[in-house]
Amino acid sequence: MLHIAVCDDERTALQELAEEVREWGGAEGEACSVETFVSADAFWFAWEERKDLDLLLLDIEMPGMDGMELAKRLRQAGDRIGIIFVTGNPDFALEGYDLEAVSYIMKPVRRERLQAALGRARDKIVHRAAVLIPLSGGEVERLYVSDICFLESDGHMSYVWKKDGTRLVSRMGIQQLEQELLNCSDAFFKPHRSYFINLGHVERIGKKDVRMSNQMLVPVARGKWEPLNQAYLEYFRRQSF
């Protein structure tokens, strides 16, 4: 489910935008929860308490803290929430994109422009989806799916190899880890019974092994080379669609 917030001090615009988001979710078959906030200060207070929102549709010119200041605070705090600016003022566009906004939409909002922006935001959110990995020492680590290069199984041990080359030892079986990743991403493929790779981190596919972005080699089992190549091509077609 996508957790989406709409922040605008104009209550009519706020409710209309929230309804547009709900209609988009229904048309796309995308489960959405939509919360509304009448000020940037109100949103900031809620975010400090929970930090569980995926996307923020944000007006800029508001009393008190304005939308641009709120966006800066979120980025300074390291939050990767998607932001779509929805405003009547074009003067902040460059500054908005400097804050890694998904889109900058002018009022009055055109439905097709909003729907396109919501679709792009959803795709970005999928790519930064996260899973909780229980570690062997009893700790739990939250990992973005995009940071996971591949999984490896060695006897009763499961290893999570990250794109920076570091390795985590998990007390969760590899099959369960695989299912957790499949539940939130279509980027993974099993080229060998002991390995589960992120196609987004594949650099080269050979007949016997795959070189990953962390420069490690993953074996390719007999009969897996052609399905792997097909999955790899389909994955990149989806990214460019």
Buried (B, 14 or more C-beta within 10 A) or exposed (E): EBBBBBBBBBEEBBEBBBEBBBEBBEEBEBEBBBBBBBBBBBBBEBBEEEEEBBBBBBBBBBEEBBBBBBBBBBBEEEBBBBBBBBBEEEEBBEBBEEBEBBBBBBBEBEEEEBBEBBBBBBBBBBBBBBBEBBBEEEEEEEBBBBBBBBBBBEEEEBBBBBBEEEEBEBBBEBEEBBEBBEEEBEBBBBBBEBBBBBBBBBEEBEEEBBBBBBEBEBBBBEEBBEEBEEBBEEBEEEEEE
